Amino acid sequence: MPVVTIEQVASHAGKEITLRGWLYNQRQSGKLLFPQFRDGTGVIQGVVSRKESPQVFETLAGLTQESSVEVTGVVRADERAPGGHELQVTGVTVIQKIPEETPYPIQLKEHGVDFLLENRHLWIRTPRQAAILRVRDQAIFAAREFMHQQGYVLTDSPIFTPSSCEGTTNLFEVDYIDERKAYLTQSGQLYVEATAAALGKVYCFGPAFRAERSKTRRHLTEFWMLEPEAAFARIDDMMLLAEGLITHMIQSTLERCPRELATLKRDTAKLAAVRPPFPRISYDEAIELLHRHGNPTSWGDDFGGDEETILSSEYDRPVIVHRYPTAIKAFYMQPDPERPELALGFDILAPEGYGEIVGGGERISNYELLMERLRQNELPEEPFRWYLDLRRFGSVPHAGFGLGVERTIAWITGAEHIREVIPFPRTIYRLYP
């Protein structure tokens, strides 16, 4: 008989199959036993009759939660069953039975967050956490699919870097070879600027590290970013690209992960509304909007979580805020030639209070101006010598952005905290497991 996964059982209705997985839960009603099995692709309910299969009944009745099994049975269509099918169990082989004296730590009841994070390696087995991680997989696949469709080449950036690209206050410093110091990357952007000059349109996808002491639901110390960069691109080009990327990620997840979104009880109508064009407002307009809502933010201030929530609540899809003050943006951001006090940068704020998911814009392409900005930001010239070479040898206008994978997936899934959307979250107080 075929070995199939739970997500495949619908195509085997009326046939006897074999499943390999774990006992998720079970209940007994008289002489009937209703075990639930999971295998990583879903959960299915089984039915066992003591009268018809006494040995199978006794074996399953004595099993503990999360014991591993190989189960055979006939697939039956049943609208009342989760997933629309159930398994008439005819045989079971126990691979490992968890002893009753050392039960599985995560029971089917409420647990505290600290306990769940301490047991994150087991927490990810629960249907909700598994659904989130499957959505993560699909969203990442869709993102890379879109970038390939747009003609962008994946080029990997290093994890160890000799310098900062987002400021020196939140760097992770590590000991390198021969008593040298290195830093865990804050972003792959500077390096994809180099590969863009070689290949035209590129992106990197990998982890980034920020030693921020932020304890909000939007912050991790280790997270993943997708960062495109294109030669001869301008700010408007990147806003269009980011808009298309986000839309493709959302719509592909809606199409390919309906079961997972249902498990998460996600309001898919809100996601379905995410279509281009996204509204665009300037920083000046954003300040005016905040003031209308009674927020005291002054011109020149950066936006925090409260401000981002106010701004995004005005729209049913992400909003693009562009042309922030140069003083609050990174040293490499190109000033607006019409208003040099503004940078040609933009952020994209997700609706429903999920905050900034994209930040980007045009990069300074002039050597002298970039040198001036390095000095203004008190950054050493030597570690950036290679980066300055990009402006000395065939410099062109170029632009890009970074999309925060976890923040985007938190929004897609409706997760309450960003720590739920990465398999093993790293925060200022958590490095285990």
C-alpha positions in Angstrom: 0.0 0.0 0.0 1.3 3.5 -0.7 3.0 5.7 1.9 1.4 9.1 1.6 1.3 12.4 3.5 -1.7 13.8 5.2 -2.0 16.6 2.6 -2.3 13.9 -0.1 -5.0 11.7 1.5 -7.9 13.4 -0.5 -6.6 11.7 -3.7 -6.7 8.3 -2.0 -10.3 8.2 -0.7 -11.6 4.7 -0.4 -8.0 3.2 -0.5 -5.8 1.8 2.2 -2.7 3.8 2.8 0.2 4.2 5.2 1.0 7.4 7.2 4.2 8.1 9.1 4.1 10.6 11.9 3.2 11.3 15.5 0.1 10.9 17.8 -1.1 14.5 18.3 -4.1 13.9 20.5 -6.9 11.4 21.0 -10.2 10.9 22.7 -12.3 7.8 23.5 -16.1 7.4 23.2 -17.2 4.0 24.5 -15.8 1.4 22.3 -14.5 3.9 19.7 -11.2 5.6 19.8 -10.5 8.8 17.8 -6.7 9.3 17.5 -5.3 12.4 15.7 -2.1 12.0 13.8 0.2 14.7 12.4 3.0 14.3 9.9 4.3 17.8 9.3 1.9 18.4 6.3 -1.3 18.4 8.4 -3.5 16.6 11.0 -6.0 13.8 10.3 -8.4 12.1 12.6 -8.5 8.3 12.8 -11.2 6.0 14.0 -10.6 2.6 15.7 -13.3 0.2 16.9 -12.4 -2.0 19.9 -14.7 -4.7 18.5 -13.3 -4.8 15.0 -9.6 -4.1 15.8 -9.0 -4.9 19.5 -5.2 -5.1 19.2 -4.9 -1.8 17.4 -7.4 -0.2 19.9 -5.3 -1.3 22.9 -2.0 -0.2 21.3 -3.3 3.3 20.5 -5.2 3.6 23.8 -1.9 3.1 25.6 0.1 5.6 23.6 1.2 9.0 24.9 1.1 12.4 23.1 3.8 12.8 20.4 4.7 9.1 20.3 5.9 8.3 16.8 4.0 5.8 14.8 3.4 4.2 11.4 -0.3 3.8 10.7 -2.3 2.0 8.1 -5.9 2.5 7.3 -8.6 3.3 4.7 -9.3 6.9 3.8 -12.9 7.9 4.2 -14.5 11.2 3.1 -16.3 12.8 6.0 -17.3 16.5 6.0 -17.4 16.5 9.8 -13.8 15.5 10.1 -10.9 18.1 10.1 -9.8 18.4 6.5 -12.8 16.6 5.2 -11.3 13.1 5.5 -10.6 10.6 8.3 -8.7 7.3 8.5 -10.3 4.0 9.4 -7.2 2.6 11.2 -6.4 -1.1 10.5 -2.9 -1.3 11.8 -0.3 0.6 13.8 3.4 0.2 14.4 4.9 2.2 17.3 8.3 3.6 16.5 8.8 5.3 19.9 6.5 5.5 22.8 7.1 8.5 25.2 7.1 7.1 28.7 4.2 8.3 30.9 6.6 9.2 33.7 8.4 11.7 31.4 5.5 13.2 29.4 5.8 15.5 26.4 6.3 19.0 27.9 3.8 20.9 25.8 0.4 19.6 26.6 -2.8 20.6 24.9 -3.5 23.5 27.3 -2.4 27.1 27.8 1.3 27.7 28.5 3.2 30.8 29.4 5.3 32.5 26.6 8.6 32.0 28.5 7.9 28.3 28.8 7.0 28.0 25.2 10.1 29.9 24.1 12.3 27.7 26.3 10.8 24.7 24.5 10.7 26.3 21.1 12.2 23.2 19.6 8.9 21.4 20.6 6.5 24.3 20.3 7.0 24.5 16.5 5.2 21.1 16.3 1.9 22.6 17.2 -0.6 23.3 14.3 -0.4 27.1 14.6 3.3 27.3 14.7 3.7 24.8 11.9 1.2 26.8 9.8 3.2 29.9 10.3 6.4 28.3 9.2 4.7 26.8 6.1 3.5 30.3 5.2 7.0 31.6 5.8 8.3 29.0 3.3 5.7 30.0 0.7 6.3 33.8 1.2 10.0 33.3 0.7 9.5 31.1 -2.4 7.2 33.7 -3.9 9.7 36.5 -3.2 12.5 34.7 -4.9 10.1 33.7 -7.7 9.2 37.4 -8.3 12.8 38.6 -8.2 13.7 36.0 -10.8 10.8 37.0 -13.0 12.0 40.6 -12.9 15.5 39.6 -14.1 17.3 40.0 -10.8 20.3 37.8 -10.1 20.8 36.3 -6.6 24.3 37.3 -5.3 25.3 36.4 -1.7 26.8 38.9 0.7 29.2 38.1 3.5 28.2 37.6 7.1 31.5 38.9 8.5 32.1 42.5 7.6 35.0 44.9 8.4 32.7 47.9 9.1 29.2 49.1 9.8 26.6 50.1 7.2 23.8 51.3 9.5 25.7 53.0 12.3 28.1 51.6 14.9 25.9 51.5 17.9 24.2 48.2 17.2 27.0 46.1 15.9 27.8 42.6 17.0 31.6 42.5 17.3 33.4 39.2 17.0 37.0 38.1 17.4 38.5 37.3 14.0 41.7 35.6 13.0 45.1 37.1 14.1 43.5 39.2 16.8 41.5 41.2 14.3 37.9 42.4 14.8 35.0 41.7 12.6 31.3 42.4 12.7 28.2 40.4 12.0 26.5 42.1 9.0 23.7 44.6 9.6 22.8 44.4 5.9 24.1 43.0 2.6 23.4 46.3 0.8 26.9 47.7 0.4 28.0 44.4 -1.2 25.0 44.2 -3.6 25.9 47.7 -4.7 29.1 46.1 -5.9 27.5 43.2 -7.6 24.9 45.5 -9.3 27.8 47.3 -11.0 28.9 43.8 -12.3 25.5 42.3 -13.2 23.0 45.2 -13.5 20.1 43.9 -11.3 20.9 41.8 -8.3 19.6 40.9 -4.8 20.8 39.1 -1.8 18.8 37.1 0.7 20.3 36.2 4.1 20.5 36.9 7.8 21.3 40.3 9.3 22.2 41.1 12.9 21.4 44.2 15.0 22.5 44.5 18.7 19.5 46.6 19.5 18.1 46.5 23.0 14.6 46.8 21.7 11.9 44.7 23.4 9.0 45.5 21.0 7.0 42.9 19.1 8.7 44.0 15.9 12.3 43.5 16.9 14.8 40.5 16.7 18.6 40.6 17.0 18.9 38.1 14.1 16.5 38.3 11.2 16.4 37.8 7.4 16.3 40.4 4.7 15.8 40.4 0.9 17.8 43.3 -0.6 17.6 44.2 -4.3 19.9 46.7 -5.9 19.9 47.9 -9.5 22.3 50.1 -11.6 20.7 53.1 -13.2 17.6 52.8 -11.0 15.9 55.7 -9.2 13.7 56.0 -6.2 10.5 55.6 -8.2 11.8 52.4 -9.8 12.4 50.9 -6.4 9.0 51.9 -5.0 7.4 50.1 -8.0 9.6 47.0 -7.5 8.8 46.8 -3.8 5.1 47.3 -4.4 5.1 44.4 -6.9 7.2 42.2 -4.6 4.9 42.6 -1.7 1.8 42.1 -3.8 3.2 38.9 -5.3 4.1 37.5 -1.8 0.6 38.2 -0.5 -1.4 37.0 -3.4 0.7 33.8 -3.8 0.3 33.0 -0.2 -3.5 33.5 -0.4 -3.6 31.1 -3.4 -1.2 28.4 -2.1 -1.7 28.4 1.7 -5.5 28.6 2.3 -5.4 25.7 4.8 -2.6 27.4 6.8 -4.3 30.8 6.8 -7.5 29.1 8.0 -5.6 27.4 10.8 -4.3 30.8 11.8 -7.8 32.3 11.6 -6.4 35.0 9.4 -8.8 37.6 7.9 -7.9 36.9 4.3 -10.2 39.7 3.0 -7.6 42.2 4.4 -4.8 40.5 2.5 -6.9 40.3 -0.7 -7.1 44.1 -0.7 -3.3 44.3 -1.1 -3.1 45.4 -4.8 -1.1 48.1 -6.5 -0.9 51.0 -6.5 0.1 51.6 -2.9 -0.7 55.1 -1.6 2.4 57.4 -1.5 2.8 60.3 0.9 5.8 62.5 1.5 7.4 62.8 4.9 6.0 66.4 5.1 2.5 65.0 4.5 3.0 62.3 7.0 3.9 64.9 9.7 0.7 66.8 8.9 -1.3 63.6 9.1 0.2 62.8 12.5 -0.6 66.3 13.8 -4.2 65.9 12.7 -4.3 62.8 14.9 -2.9 64.7 17.9 0.6 63.1 17.6 3.3 65.6 18.7 6.1 64.4 16.3 8.2 67.3 15.1 9.7 67.7 11.6 13.1 66.1 11.7 12.0 63.2 14.0 12.1 59.7 12.9 8.9 57.6 13.2 8.5 55.0 15.8 5.9 52.2 16.2 3.1 54.6 17.4 3.6 56.9 14.4 3.8 54.1 11.9 0.5 52.6 13.3 -1.3 56.0 12.9 0.0 56.5 9.4 -0.8 52.9 8.2 -4.3 52.9 9.8 -5.4 55.4 7.1 -5.2 52.8 4.4 -6.3 49.3 3.6 -3.0 48.4 2.0 0.7 49.3 2.7 1.5 53.0 2.5 4.8 54.3 1.1 6.3 57.3 2.9 9.1 59.0 1.0 11.7 61.8 1.2 12.7 61.7 4.9 15.1 64.3 6.3 18.6 63.5 5.3 19.8 63.8 8.9 17.9 60.8 10.1 18.9 58.5 7.1 22.0 56.4 6.5 25.2 58.1 5.3 24.9 56.6 1.8 21.4 58.0 1.0 21.2 60.4 -2.0 19.9 63.9 -1.2 17.0 65.3 -3.2 18.5 67.8 -5.6 15.5 70.0 -5.2 15.6 69.9 -1.4 19.0 68.7 -0.2 17.7 68.5 3.4 15.6 65.5 2.2 16.9 62.1 1.2 15.6 60.2 -1.8 14.5 57.3 0.4 11.3 55.6 1.3 9.8 53.2 3.8 6.8 51.0 3.3 4.5 50.6 6.3 2.3 47.5 6.6 -1.3 48.0 7.7 -2.9 46.6 10.9 -0.1 48.0 13.1 2.8 45.9 11.7 5.0 48.8 10.9 7.9 49.2 8.5 8.6 46.2 6.3 10.7 47.9 3.6 13.3 50.7 3.7 15.3 51.9 0.7 16.0 54.5 -1.9 18.7 56.0 -4.1 22.4 55.7 -3.1 25.0 58.5 -3.4 26.9 58.0 -6.6 29.3 60.9 -6.3 32.7 60.2 -4.7 33.2 63.6 -3.1 29.7 63.7 -1.5 30.1 60.1 -0.2 33.4 61.1 1.4 31.8 64.1 3.0 29.0 62.0 4.4 31.4 59.5 5.9 33.2 62.3 7.7 29.9 63.8 8.9 29.0 60.5 10.4 32.5 60.1 11.9 33.0 56.8 10.1 36.6 55.6 9.3 37.6 55.8 5.6 39.8 52.7 5.5 37.1 50.0 6.0 35.0 51.7 3.2 37.9 52.0 0.7 36.4 49.3 -1.5 33.0 50.9 -1.2 34.4 54.3 -2.3 36.0 52.5 -5.3 32.5 51.9 -6.6 32.3 55.7 -7.0 35.7 56.1 -8.5 35.4 53.5 -11.3 32.4 53.8 -13.5 29.9 55.2 -10.9 26.2 55.4 -12.0 23.0 56.3 -10.3 21.6 53.2 -8.5 19.0 52.3 -5.9 17.7 49.5 -3.8 15.8 48.5 -0.7 15.7 45.9 2.1 12.6 43.9 2.9 12.4 42.5 6.4 11.2 38.9 6.0 10.0 38.4 9.6 8.0 41.6 9.8 6.3 40.8 6.4 5.4 37.3 7.5 4.2 38.5 10.9 1.7 40.7 9.0 0.7 38.0 6.5 0.0 35.5 9.3 -1.4 38.0 11.8 1.1 36.9 14.4 1.0 38.8 17.6 4.8 38.9 17.9 7.6 38.6 15.4 9.3 35.9 17.4 6.6 33.4 16.2 7.6 33.7 12.5 11.2 32.5 12.7 12.0 28.9 13.7 14.4 29.9 16.5 14.1 33.6 17.5 17.0 35.5 18.9 16.2 38.5 21.1 18.1 40.6 23.6 17.3 38.1 26.4 17.0 34.8 24.4 19.8 32.7 22.9 18.4 29.3 23.7 17.5 26.9 22.3 
